[in-house]
Amino acid sequence: MKATIKTQGRQFTVTEGDVLKVNVFPETEAGDSIDINEVLMVGEGTEVRFGNPLVAGASVKVTILENKKDKKVVIFKKKRRQGYKRRRGHRQHLSVIKVESIKA
């Protein structure tokens, strides 16, 4: 069974057993379970239900595998012939989640 969920401003189409990288869930640790209730579509084949905007009573249960930082993104600014160079970096905090079950 497939489901399209909305979490932290992004949409994902998931099935049971999928592993995703999403923005970090605040105040969570590895091994915690979370229910995502913002389900936009659920079903498969001819048994698909679409929400308006959400499917009533549907939820997706996920488990957090780990909280980590993504690889570094380098921001480099330069103006030629002016002696102006700035180098900064950023590492996004991520949660790696696994979809355990989809409840329609």
DRENLO-122232 format. One record per residue (C-alpha): residue in three letters; residue number from 1; x, y, z. Coordinates in nm, 3 decimals. Each point is the difference from the previous one (the first is absolute). Layout:
BEGIN
<drenti><code>ALA</code><pos>NUM</pos><xx>X</xx><yy>Y</yy><zz>Z</zz></drenti>
...
This chain:
BEGIN
<drenti><code>MET</code><pos>1</pos><xx>0.000</xx><yy>0.000</yy><zz>0.000</zz></drenti>
<drenti><code>LYS</code><pos>2</pos><xx>0.123</xx><yy>0.349</yy><zz>-0.084</zz></drenti>
<drenti><code>ALA</code><pos>3</pos><xx>-0.061</xx><yy>0.328</yy><zz>0.174</zz></drenti>
<drenti><code>THR</code><pos>4</pos><xx>0.091</xx><yy>0.360</yy><zz>-0.071</zz></drenti>
<drenti><code>ILE</code><pos>5</pos><xx>0.085</xx><yy>0.180</yy><zz>0.321</zz></drenti>
<drenti><code>LYS</code><pos>6</pos><xx>0.078</xx><yy>0.360</yy><zz>0.083</zz></drenti>
<drenti><code>THR</code><pos>7</pos><xx>0.258</xx><yy>0.070</yy><zz>0.267</zz></drenti>
<drenti><code>GLN</code><pos>8</pos><xx>0.196</xx><yy>0.317</yy><zz>0.073</zz></drenti>
<drenti><code>GLY</code><pos>9</pos><xx>-0.118</xx><yy>0.173</yy><zz>-0.316</zz></drenti>
<drenti><code>ARG</code><pos>10</pos><xx>0.102</xx><yy>-0.282</yy><zz>-0.237</zz></drenti>
<drenti><code>GLN</code><pos>11</pos><xx>-0.197</xx><yy>-0.284</yy><zz>-0.160</zz></drenti>
<drenti><code>PHE</code><pos>12</pos><xx>0.118</xx><yy>-0.359</yy><zz>-0.032</zz></drenti>
<drenti><code>THR</code><pos>13</pos><xx>-0.160</xx><yy>-0.305</yy><zz>-0.163</zz></drenti>
<drenti><code>VAL</code><pos>14</pos><xx>0.087</xx><yy>-0.298</yy><zz>0.220</zz></drenti>
<drenti><code>THR</code><pos>15</pos><xx>-0.062</xx><yy>-0.372</yy><zz>0.037</zz></drenti>
<drenti><code>GLU</code><pos>16</pos><xx>0.061</xx><yy>-0.222</yy><zz>0.301</zz></drenti>
<drenti><code>GLY</code><pos>17</pos><xx>0.370</xx><yy>-0.053</yy><zz>0.065</zz></drenti>
<drenti><code>ASP</code><pos>18</pos><xx>0.121</xx><yy>0.319</yy><zz>-0.174</zz></drenti>
<drenti><code>VAL</code><pos>19</pos><xx>0.287</xx><yy>0.194</yy><zz>0.156</zz></drenti>
<drenti><code>LEU</code><pos>20</pos><xx>-0.005</xx><yy>0.381</yy><zz>-0.037</zz></drenti>
<drenti><code>LYS</code><pos>21</pos><xx>0.215</xx><yy>0.297</yy><zz>0.098</zz></drenti>
<drenti><code>VAL</code><pos>22</pos><xx>-0.212</xx><yy>0.290</yy><zz>0.126</zz></drenti>
<drenti><code>ASN</code><pos>23</pos><xx>0.064</xx><yy>0.312</yy><zz>0.204</zz></drenti>
<drenti><code>VAL</code><pos>24</pos><xx>0.058</xx><yy>-0.081</yy><zz>0.364</zz></drenti>
<drenti><code>PHE</code><pos>25</pos><xx>-0.304</xx><yy>-0.066</yy><zz>0.221</zz></drenti>
<drenti><code>PRO</code><pos>26</pos><xx>0.046</xx><yy>0.217</yy><zz>0.311</zz></drenti>
<drenti><code>GLU</code><pos>27</pos><xx>0.055</xx><yy>-0.169</yy><zz>0.337</zz></drenti>
<drenti><code>THR</code><pos>28</pos><xx>0.033</xx><yy>-0.353</yy><zz>-0.136</zz></drenti>
<drenti><code>GLU</code><pos>29</pos><xx>0.262</xx><yy>-0.270</yy><zz>0.027</zz></drenti>
<drenti><code>ALA</code><pos>30</pos><xx>0.088</xx><yy>-0.315</yy><zz>-0.191</zz></drenti>
<drenti><code>GLY</code><pos>31</pos><xx>-0.260</xx><yy>-0.271</yy><zz>0.053</zz></drenti>
<drenti><code>ASP</code><pos>32</pos><xx>-0.295</xx><yy>0.236</yy><zz>0.057</zz></drenti>
<drenti><code>SER</code><pos>33</pos><xx>-0.326</xx><yy>-0.063</yy><zz>-0.188</zz></drenti>
<drenti><code>ILE</code><pos>34</pos><xx>-0.200</xx><yy>0.280</yy><zz>-0.157</zz></drenti>
<drenti><code>ASP</code><pos>35</pos><xx>-0.347</xx><yy>-0.001</yy><zz>-0.158</zz></drenti>
<drenti><code>ILE</code><pos>36</pos><xx>-0.034</xx><yy>0.227</yy><zz>-0.304</zz></drenti>
<drenti><code>ASN</code><pos>37</pos><xx>-0.366</xx><yy>0.095</yy><zz>-0.039</zz></drenti>
<drenti><code>GLU</code><pos>38</pos><xx>0.034</xx><yy>0.229</yy><zz>-0.304</zz></drenti>
<drenti><code>VAL</code><pos>39</pos><xx>-0.077</xx><yy>-0.262</yy><zz>-0.268</zz></drenti>
<drenti><code>LEU</code><pos>40</pos><xx>-0.097</xx><yy>0.141</yy><zz>-0.341</zz></drenti>
<drenti><code>MET</code><pos>41</pos><xx>-0.054</xx><yy>-0.329</yy><zz>-0.188</zz></drenti>
<drenti><code>VAL</code><pos>42</pos><xx>-0.020</xx><yy>-0.363</yy><zz>0.105</zz></drenti>
<drenti><code>GLY</code><pos>43</pos><xx>-0.058</xx><yy>-0.327</yy><zz>-0.187</zz></drenti>
<drenti><code>GLU</code><pos>44</pos><xx>0.119</xx><yy>-0.184</yy><zz>-0.305</zz></drenti>
<drenti><code>GLY</code><pos>45</pos><xx>-0.146</xx><yy>-0.091</yy><zz>-0.338</zz></drenti>
<drenti><code>THR</code><pos>46</pos><xx>-0.376</xx><yy>0.060</yy><zz>-0.015</zz></drenti>
<drenti><code>GLU</code><pos>47</pos><xx>-0.030</xx><yy>0.035</yy><zz>0.380</zz></drenti>
<drenti><code>VAL</code><pos>48</pos><xx>0.152</xx><yy>0.351</yy><zz>0.020</zz></drenti>
<drenti><code>ARG</code><pos>49</pos><xx>-0.147</xx><yy>0.263</yy><zz>0.233</zz></drenti>
<drenti><code>PHE</code><pos>50</pos><xx>0.086</xx><yy>0.368</yy><zz>-0.041</zz></drenti>
<drenti><code>GLY</code><pos>51</pos><xx>-0.048</xx><yy>0.255</yy><zz>0.274</zz></drenti>
<drenti><code>ASN</code><pos>52</pos><xx>-0.148</xx><yy>0.344</yy><zz>-0.020</zz></drenti>
<drenti><code>PRO</code><pos>53</pos><xx>0.270</xx><yy>0.097</yy><zz>0.107</zz></drenti>
<drenti><code>LEU</code><pos>54</pos><xx>0.059</xx><yy>-0.287</yy><zz>0.250</zz></drenti>
<drenti><code>VAL</code><pos>55</pos><xx>-0.135</xx><yy>-0.357</yy><zz>0.012</zz></drenti>
<drenti><code>ALA</code><pos>56</pos><xx>-0.215</xx><yy>-0.035</yy><zz>0.312</zz></drenti>
<drenti><code>GLY</code><pos>57</pos><xx>0.119</xx><yy>-0.268</yy><zz>0.243</zz></drenti>
<drenti><code>ALA</code><pos>58</pos><xx>0.318</xx><yy>-0.086</yy><zz>-0.190</zz></drenti>
<drenti><code>SER</code><pos>59</pos><xx>0.343</xx><yy>0.003</yy><zz>0.162</zz></drenti>
<drenti><code>VAL</code><pos>60</pos><xx>0.353</xx><yy>-0.122</yy><zz>-0.062</zz></drenti>
<drenti><code>LYS</code><pos>61</pos><xx>0.214</xx><yy>-0.136</yy><zz>0.283</zz></drenti>
<drenti><code>VAL</code><pos>62</pos><xx>0.375</xx><yy>0.067</yy><zz>-0.031</zz></drenti>
<drenti><code>THR</code><pos>63</pos><xx>0.299</xx><yy>-0.087</yy><zz>0.216</zz></drenti>
<drenti><code>ILE</code><pos>64</pos><xx>0.303</xx><yy>0.226</yy><zz>0.030</zz></drenti>
<drenti><code>LEU</code><pos>65</pos><xx>0.316</xx><yy>-0.194</yy><zz>-0.082</zz></drenti>
<drenti><code>GLU</code><pos>66</pos><xx>0.242</xx><yy>0.286</yy><zz>0.075</zz></drenti>
<drenti><code>ASN</code><pos>67</pos><xx>0.037</xx><yy>0.376</yy><zz>0.027</zz></drenti>
<drenti><code>LYS</code><pos>68</pos><xx>0.306</xx><yy>0.128</yy><zz>-0.183</zz></drenti>
<drenti><code>LYS</code><pos>69</pos><xx>0.147</xx><yy>0.284</yy><zz>-0.202</zz></drenti>
<drenti><code>ASP</code><pos>70</pos><xx>0.008</xx><yy>0.002</yy><zz>-0.378</zz></drenti>
<drenti><code>LYS</code><pos>71</pos><xx>0.320</xx><yy>0.060</yy><zz>-0.196</zz></drenti>
<drenti><code>LYS</code><pos>72</pos><xx>0.139</xx><yy>0.352</yy><zz>-0.001</zz></drenti>
<drenti><code>VAL</code><pos>73</pos><xx>-0.114</xx><yy>0.253</yy><zz>-0.259</zz></drenti>
<drenti><code>VAL</code><pos>74</pos><xx>0.260</xx><yy>0.269</yy><zz>-0.070</zz></drenti>
<drenti><code>ILE</code><pos>75</pos><xx>-0.115</xx><yy>0.355</yy><zz>-0.071</zz></drenti>
<drenti><code>PHE</code><pos>76</pos><xx>0.274</xx><yy>0.197</yy><zz>-0.176</zz></drenti>
<drenti><code>LYS</code><pos>77</pos><xx>-0.037</xx><yy>0.367</yy><zz>-0.095</zz></drenti>
<drenti><code>LYS</code><pos>78</pos><xx>0.253</xx><yy>0.191</yy><zz>-0.204</zz></drenti>
<drenti><code>LYS</code><pos>79</pos><xx>0.021</xx><yy>0.331</yy><zz>-0.181</zz></drenti>
<drenti><code>ARG</code><pos>80</pos><xx>0.280</xx><yy>-0.005</yy><zz>-0.251</zz></drenti>
<drenti><code>ARG</code><pos>81</pos><xx>0.284</xx><yy>0.251</yy><zz>0.022</zz></drenti>
<drenti><code>GLN</code><pos>82</pos><xx>-0.137</xx><yy>0.140</yy><zz>0.328</zz></drenti>
<drenti><code>GLY</code><pos>83</pos><xx>0.175</xx><yy>-0.226</yy><zz>0.250</zz></drenti>
<drenti><code>TYR</code><pos>84</pos><xx>-0.341</xx><yy>-0.115</yy><zz>0.129</zz></drenti>
<drenti><code>LYS</code><pos>85</pos><xx>-0.037</xx><yy>-0.370</yy><zz>0.085</zz></drenti>
<drenti><code>ARG</code><pos>86</pos><xx>-0.233</xx><yy>-0.160</yy><zz>0.255</zz></drenti>
<drenti><code>ARG</code><pos>87</pos><xx>-0.024</xx><yy>-0.372</yy><zz>0.073</zz></drenti>
<drenti><code>ARG</code><pos>88</pos><xx>-0.274</xx><yy>-0.147</yy><zz>0.220</zz></drenti>
<drenti><code>GLY</code><pos>89</pos><xx>-0.138</xx><yy>-0.346</yy><zz>0.053</zz></drenti>
<drenti><code>HIS</code><pos>90</pos><xx>-0.330</xx><yy>-0.153</yy><zz>0.104</zz></drenti>
<drenti><code>ARG</code><pos>91</pos><xx>-0.101</xx><yy>-0.348</yy><zz>0.118</zz></drenti>
<drenti><code>GLN</code><pos>92</pos><xx>-0.372</xx><yy>-0.078</yy><zz>0.012</zz></drenti>
<drenti><code>HIS</code><pos>93</pos><xx>-0.134</xx><yy>-0.205</yy><zz>0.292</zz></drenti>
<drenti><code>LEU</code><pos>94</pos><xx>-0.181</xx><yy>-0.313</yy><zz>-0.127</zz></drenti>
<drenti><code>SER</code><pos>95</pos><xx>-0.206</xx><yy>-0.285</yy><zz>0.136</zz></drenti>
<drenti><code>VAL</code><pos>96</pos><xx>0.024</xx><yy>-0.336</yy><zz>-0.176</zz></drenti>
<drenti><code>ILE</code><pos>97</pos><xx>-0.344</xx><yy>-0.163</yy><zz>0.029</zz></drenti>
<drenti><code>LYS</code><pos>98</pos><xx>-0.142</xx><yy>-0.338</yy><zz>-0.096</zz></drenti>
<drenti><code>VAL</code><pos>99</pos><xx>-0.368</xx><yy>-0.048</yy><zz>-0.091</zz></drenti>
<drenti><code>GLU</code><pos>100</pos><xx>-0.137</xx><yy>-0.277</yy><zz>0.222</zz></drenti>
<drenti><code>SER</code><pos>101</pos><xx>-0.371</xx><yy>-0.011</yy><zz>-0.090</zz></drenti>
<drenti><code>ILE</code><pos>102</pos><xx>-0.266</xx><yy>0.183</yy><zz>-0.200</zz></drenti>
<drenti><code>LYS</code><pos>103</pos><xx>-0.350</xx><yy>0.018</yy><zz>0.148</zz></drenti>
<drenti><code>ALA</code><pos>104</pos><xx>-0.274</xx><yy>0.089</yy><zz>-0.249</zz></drenti>
